Amino acid sequence: MKRLLKWVGYILGGIVVLILIFVGVIYAITSTRMAKTYPTQVEPVAVPTDAAAIERGRHLTQAVGKCMDCHGDNLAGKMMADDPVFARLWATNLTRGKGGVGASYTDADYARAIRYGVRSNGKPLIFMPAEAYYHFNDSDLGAIIAYLKSVPPVDQVTPRPSIGPIARTLSVLTPFPLLPARLINRDAPRPAPVAIGVTKEYGDYLLKAGGCTSCHNPNLSGGEAIQGVKVPNLTRAGIGSWSEADFTKALRTGVRPDGRILSAVMPWPYTRYLTDEEIRAMWMYLQSLPARPTGE
């Protein structure tokens, strides 16, 4: 019996040592990645000053980019996660107020952060969905920057992020976007501009720039779990029984055709601001896709 207990102790001790080594390796890898510098050549972007362009930027920021979902309706930052095992995250204050970046950011700094997920010093931003915003064309990016520069200043100093073991492990073992700067090929040619209109091409643009492909899979077949919620398949294999009216209702009210409420992970409080034409373009693109098995 004593020998058995001794061996059990050895086994448990060995497991603990392996876990500590694993955690140590994960922390070493992620810490190295977060400390890495990402040299980024920022293409000049014209930033307009007229009211129409600023309003266009406000709409893109709210309805398409859904920036307020993380940064708050006043863009002064808010708590995104408060779990030491996962992460403690506050989104950055984007205004010109105390604690905000607006007073010091240049147009190039905004473009670098939004399009590439990189700070002015070359360090990567955490959980900044630049892999989606990379798709914003120069005109729309310029309008977004113009709007961000126009928002009223709010004094709010946000805490530095603290990344726990779960988020770190996911970022090493899965495509989890802890550091989106790592997901972007900065040497690739820019995506071709797409004309605004009720077309499947513009719908594709909105879905990509709005981050839909970040959560629902690049081919929109879903399947991944986010915060314990399985992401729906947006191809006809998943929502083939939906009508355009059902799709519009889901984006506007957060209610599925069967009456169920969409998960809180889905930012429908902001997609409800999409125009009828934008929603129709997105629907046209989704309808053009082949049916794909969930998670393909």
TORPA-815752 format. One record per residue (C-alpha): z, y, x. Coordinates in steps of 0.001 Angstrom, whole numbers. Layout:
((Z Y X))
...
This chain:
((0 0 0))
((905 2383 2809))
((-2359 1588 4565))
((-4287 2289 1342))
((-2527 5627 885))
((-3243 6435 4517))
((-6955 5789 4050))
((-7003 7802 824))
((-5421 10654 2760))
((-8077 10363 5466))
((-10851 10415 2867))
((-9418 13396 988))
((-8831 15209 4244))
((-12412 14529 5299))
((-13724 15845 1976))
((-11673 19037 2362))
((-13014 19529 5887))
((-16611 19023 4708))
((-16082 21525 1872))
((-14664 24090 4299))
((-17588 23572 6657))
((-20045 23914 3759))
((-18409 27119 2529))
((-18324 28479 6071))
((-22044 27794 6539))
((-22861 29403 3182))
((-20847 32524 4050))
((-22457 32714 7490))
((-25984 32462 6068))
((-25446 34987 3264))
((-23548 37439 5457))
((-26387 37339 7989))
((-28928 37937 5238))
((-26963 40863 3781))
((-26610 42452 7217))
((-30299 42021 8044))
((-32553 45064 8284))
((-35808 44945 6332))
((-38252 47421 7918))
((-40246 48771 5004))
((-43245 51080 5120))
((-43089 53139 1934))
((-46400 54318 534))
((-46328 57972 -589))
((-45890 58248 -4353))
((-46702 61454 -6207))
((-43668 62527 -8258))
((-44657 64773 -11185))
((-42531 67550 -12645))
((-44045 68070 -16101))
((-42112 67212 -19246))
((-44583 64559 -20432))
((-44334 62597 -17181))
((-40532 62832 -17160))
((-40469 61527 -20741))
((-42779 58687 -19698))
((-40320 57918 -16886))
((-37393 57923 -19302))
((-39178 55432 -21557))
((-40092 53149 -18673))
((-36545 53310 -17306))
((-34981 52506 -20660))
((-37383 50193 -22487))
((-39391 48462 -19764))
((-37206 48465 -16651))
((-34019 48333 -18762))
((-32175 50076 -15915))
((-29433 51233 -18312))
((-28452 47614 -18888))
((-26862 47634 -15413))
((-26472 51305 -14521))
((-25178 52447 -17929))
((-26758 54749 -20487))
((-25857 57775 -18340))
((-27049 55968 -15166))
((-23687 56601 -13492))
((-23113 52881 -12891))
((-20975 50329 -14691))
((-19282 47007 -14052))
((-21746 44133 -14123))
((-19432 41270 -13137))
((-15726 40913 -12466))
((-15184 37348 -11339))
((-13939 36803 -7774))
((-15405 33295 -7706))
((-18858 34595 -8685))
((-18935 38284 -7773))
((-17372 41671 -8424))
((-20260 44033 -9010))
((-20600 47660 -10004))
((-24101 49063 -10388))
((-24734 52188 -8320))
((-24312 55701 -9701))
((-27894 56994 -9715))
((-27056 60586 -10665))
((-26475 63651 -8481))
((-22755 63642 -9270))
((-19911 62730 -6919))
((-20342 59121 -5817))
((-24003 59091 -6851))
((-27091 58651 -4715))
((-29162 61278 -6512))
((-28018 64155 -4331))
((-29107 62466 -1103))
((-32073 60298 -2101))
((-35550 61463 -1213))
((-38622 60400 -3176))
((-39282 57812 -465))
((-35706 56486 -773))
((-36180 55976 -4518))
((-39529 54248 -3976))
((-38076 51986 -1269))
((-35111 50973 -3442))
((-37065 50457 -6665))
((-40162 48788 -5258))
((-38689 46830 -2357))
((-34922 46545 -2985))
((-34112 48172 350))
((-31761 51065 1197))
((-32807 54020 3326))
((-31109 52344 6322))
((-33163 49187 5836))
((-30317 47073 4444))
((-31018 45057 1278))
((-29734 46071 -2130))
((-27786 43421 -4046))
((-29065 42216 -7431))
((-31575 45048 -7630))
((-34527 43560 -9587))
((-37116 44911 -7160))
((-39123 41679 -7386))
((-39993 42881 -10917))
((-40186 46619 -10273))
((-42554 45927 -7379))
((-45232 45628 -10072))
((-44838 49210 -11347))
((-47983 51114 -10402))
((-47780 54383 -8483))
((-48154 56555 -11571))
((-45337 54815 -13438))
((-43113 54659 -10365))
((-43620 58386 -9834))
((-42674 59048 -13470))
((-39543 56904 -13131))
((-38471 58793 -10001))
((-39136 62109 -11773))
((-36877 61050 -14631))
((-34095 59803 -12341))
((-34110 63161 -10545))
((-33764 64956 -13890))
((-30710 63146 -15329))
((-27465 65163 -15546))
((-24967 64597 -12713))
((-21966 62391 -13460))
((-18995 62103 -11116))
((-18173 58439 -10633))
((-17492 56590 -7398))
((-18381 52932 -7847))
((-16641 50182 -5815))
((-18501 48246 -3154))
((-19704 44810 -4285))
((-17790 41676 -3417))
((-19879 38496 -3473))
((-17969 35292 -4200))
((-18723 31698 -3181))
((-20683 30731 -6300))
((-23186 33594 -6049))
((-23528 32997 -2318))
((-24110 29263 -2777))
((-26684 29809 -5515))
((-28550 32294 -3338))
((-28864 29720 -540))
((-29631 26610 -2597))
((-31705 28121 -5442))
((-34088 31074 -6057))
((-31054 33055 -7318))
((-31970 36745 -6691))
((-28890 37919 -4787))
((-31141 39799 -2344))
((-34499 40477 -4005))
((-35755 42120 -802))
((-36156 38570 536))
((-38497 37667 -2347))
((-41029 40438 -1760))
((-43983 40151 571))
((-44115 43704 1912))
((-47381 42973 3711))
((-49269 41861 609))
((-51757 44246 -1022))
((-50393 46174 -3978))
((-51159 44808 -7465))
((-54250 46406 -8996))
((-53521 49213 -11500))
((-53769 48278 -15187))
((-54872 50711 -17864))
((-52421 51463 -20684))
((-53607 49857 -23903))
((-53150 47105 -26448))
((-54554 44439 -24150))
((-53280 41186 -22741))
((-53701 42666 -19247))
((-51308 45501 -20052))
((-48973 43016 -21716))
((-48930 40995 -18495))
((-48093 44184 -16574))
((-45178 45024 -18900))
((-43786 41490 -18766))
((-43839 41441 -14967))
((-42591 44991 -14354))
((-39934 44518 -17035))
((-38478 41456 -15321))
((-39398 38903 -17988))
((-40911 36622 -15359))
((-37745 36934 -13266))
((-35638 35266 -15957))
((-38163 33225 -17931))
((-39909 31796 -14828))
((-43059 33179 -13180))
((-45173 31219 -15682))
((-42782 32113 -18565))
((-41909 28471 -19302))
((-38164 29179 -19065))
((-35745 26362 -18435))
((-33433 27936 -15871))
((-29825 28650 -16874))
((-28475 32197 -16545))
((-24744 32658 -17066))
((-24690 29207 -18633))
((-27478 30022 -21091))
((-30779 28125 -20914))
((-33670 30583 -20759))
((-36230 30051 -23559))
((-39815 28981 -23008))
((-42087 31900 -24000))
((-45325 29911 -23965))
((-46670 28327 -27129))
((-44745 25167 -26277))
((-41567 27151 -26827))
((-42347 29827 -29418))
((-45525 28359 -30873))
((-44164 28603 -34396))
((-43328 32307 -34028))
((-45481 35051 -35476))
((-46027 38479 -33945))
((-43578 39818 -36535))
((-40972 37265 -35385))
((-41496 38330 -31769))
((-41191 42010 -32675))
((-38029 41376 -34682))
((-36431 39461 -31800))
((-37126 42289 -29338))
((-36000 44972 -31786))
((-32941 43355 -33384))
((-31964 40396 -31202))
((-32427 37988 -34122))
((-34570 34823 -33929))
((-36756 33666 -36842))
((-34083 31100 -37778))
((-31413 33823 -37956))
((-29656 32967 -34707))
((-28676 35856 -32453))
((-30215 36029 -28986))
((-27891 35512 -26041))
((-26201 38620 -24634))
((-28106 37868 -21420))
((-31281 39028 -23197))
((-31377 42848 -22980))
((-32716 43402 -26497))
((-30601 46586 -26936))
((-33201 48132 -24599))
((-36354 46192 -25494))
((-35905 47614 -28991))
((-37203 50899 -27582))
((-40587 49371 -26721))
((-43416 50855 -28753))
((-45343 48813 -31303))
((-48359 48933 -29016))
((-46384 47655 -26009))
((-44925 44771 -28001))
((-48355 43871 -29359))
((-49817 43858 -25834))
((-47023 41591 -24619))
((-47575 39269 -27568))
((-51314 39134 -26854))
((-50625 38066 -23289))
((-48123 35394 -24338))
((-50610 34030 -26869))
((-53237 33789 -24129))
((-51082 31436 -22058))
((-51453 27658 -22244))
((-48533 25697 -23650))
((-46331 24671 -20733))
((-43410 22230 -20729))
((-40082 24004 -20509))
((-39081 24588 -16909))
((-42483 23602 -15513))
